[in-house]
Amino acid sequence: MKYNFNFGTSDFKKLIENNNSFVDKSLFIKEVINESSDVLLIPRPRRFGKSLNFSMLRYFFDIKEESKKLFKGLKISKEQECLDHMNKYPVLSIDFKGIGSKNWEETKIEVMGRISDIYVEYREELWEVLDEREKELYEDIEKERGNNYHIKTSIEKIIKYIERRHKKKVVVLIDEYDAVITSMYGKEGFDSCIETFRGLYENALKGNNAIHKALMTGIIRISGGLEPNNVEVYGVTHSKYGEYFGFTEEELKPIIKNSELNYEEVKSYYKGYNFGGTLVYNPWSVINYVMDRKVESYWKNTSGNDLIKELVKKGGPEVKYSLERMLERESINLEVEDNVNLREL
């Protein structure tokens, strides 16, 4: 069997309509619908399907889409109670990927630009429900005339405008919620960056009655009060949602065997990761293995490693000793932290 994987997109609709191979994670939608908390943070490492899962959520919930065909034959299509939620909510989708410069003043301009893009996108849809004062503030953000106050309140305001326009609570999806902050680590204005994003998330997500559900994802959970205290965090050590990010053994086995490749070789080389008791394999490594038909460390160069480089340079003897043991293919036992305090790293 030949698999038609698409490396170039994390857009769920494009993937399905192009008949690309898709490992069915659609029951993630059911978990979100049944989730008791309104605001969730699900941090996961790079290349574990976060953006694709969030894209899938967007197409399922978005009131402006007609998604029945997209989900035909997927597991969620058998869950009638869940289908009652399909295309029933306005959705605000935000992605902070790819923003970062040499200092906060320059990075802040990029952040403002990203938020401006969102305001431009929604202008026609929202303009008629705004009063004159709101229109002035809207144009300030749209034309990137905003300051820290505008950034901190921008997402909160547009969520409320969207609810007013559709008379329905909003599903909010924030991808790469930590990207700007980690890119600013060690640079001028780092503390100001954290303070701005703390205000942005606090205003948007805490006590906002216009929200139906809000989900955030990123690489790490940044400690120190970045996200509001009403956020339920499901990190890599938590049992919930473990199976929805990465390929489980049940999903991996047919991919490898149908590709006429060596399943035991894959298990031995990639070994998998324990996410809250669920063994999952990195999709990027697996798909590259299937395409190239050889085992390689495909995952290692999918992102910058600046934080690791800093640890190697500045870490004490214990850090270097642990790295040496791993380079010699030995095992070490370490306690995994669910969050990272970048100020004290």
Phi, psi and omega in degrees: 000132180261125179269141181250073180281144179245110179285340194270359184219146167243020177271112185301316182297314180297319181298314182290314183293334178271007180057036174283156178294138183219122174279117192292105176249021190293340177289351169303324179298317179299318179299319180293317180299319183274356180296130182286332181276146181274334184234122185236146170236123180236086178282140179213156178297169179297151174063036175246016173088019182297309184295322178295319177297320180291324175296319177300316177300317182300311182292330179289315187272334195297123182294341182269001181251159170241096196254005185303316181294325182298325185259004179299127179087348176279163186301325183293338182292347178265000183255089188299321180298326178287322181297338176296342180265355185293129178054041182248356186228143167292144183236132171249118182246126184233140180224120180261018180295144170080010178261134177162133178223194188281343177208172186292323182301318178287321179294323180299324177297320178294319178298315179299321178297319179295317179292322177302318179302321179294316180295321177298317181300323186263000187305305184299323182290327190254342194304320186290344181262002181265144172275177187297319179296318180295324178296321178298313179295322180299315181291326176300315180288318181300322182263014175059037176264010187281164175240195181302321180299316180298318179297313184296330184253355188297314183289319176304314184295314185290330174299316181291324177295319180296318178297318180298319182293317186261350183057035177217146178293155193255141168268123183248128180237118181242108179266146180056048183298336184257000191298316183294319184292316179292328177290336180273352183306127178081004182252165180297128179091015182303314181296323178294324177298311179300317182297319180295313182289330174300315179296319180300311183288323179298311181295319186286324195249340184265119177068022180270103185287355178276354184267131169275303173218146173228131178235137174237147172218163180184191183279316184224158169271122181267117182281174180100021173081026180295311180266152180298163185281001175265007181273130174270123186256128177240086181278188186291343178268354180275142184288334184282140178071005183301324186279351187265356179234106188104167179266126174285168177300322179298325179277327183290317190303309180295328178299313183288314183291320178291341176271003180058043177244176189267105182297318181294326177296317179297313180299318182292322185277314186267336170063325179093170182232140181269103177259094177061033179099352177256128178276120180231151180250145181293119183300324181299316179294315183297313183295319177297322177298316179296319182288317184270342178062037173202149180280132176212167175273071186294329189285335195296333184252025181274359178201168173290154182240037186298319182295320179294319178300319178297318180295320180295319182289318189259347183292153180282186182303326182296319179296313182294321178298317180297317180296320179298318180298317181292322177297333176272012179065026173268169180254147173228153177250123179227154177274126181273127176269138179280346179220162182234126175266099186296333179294331186248011187299000000 
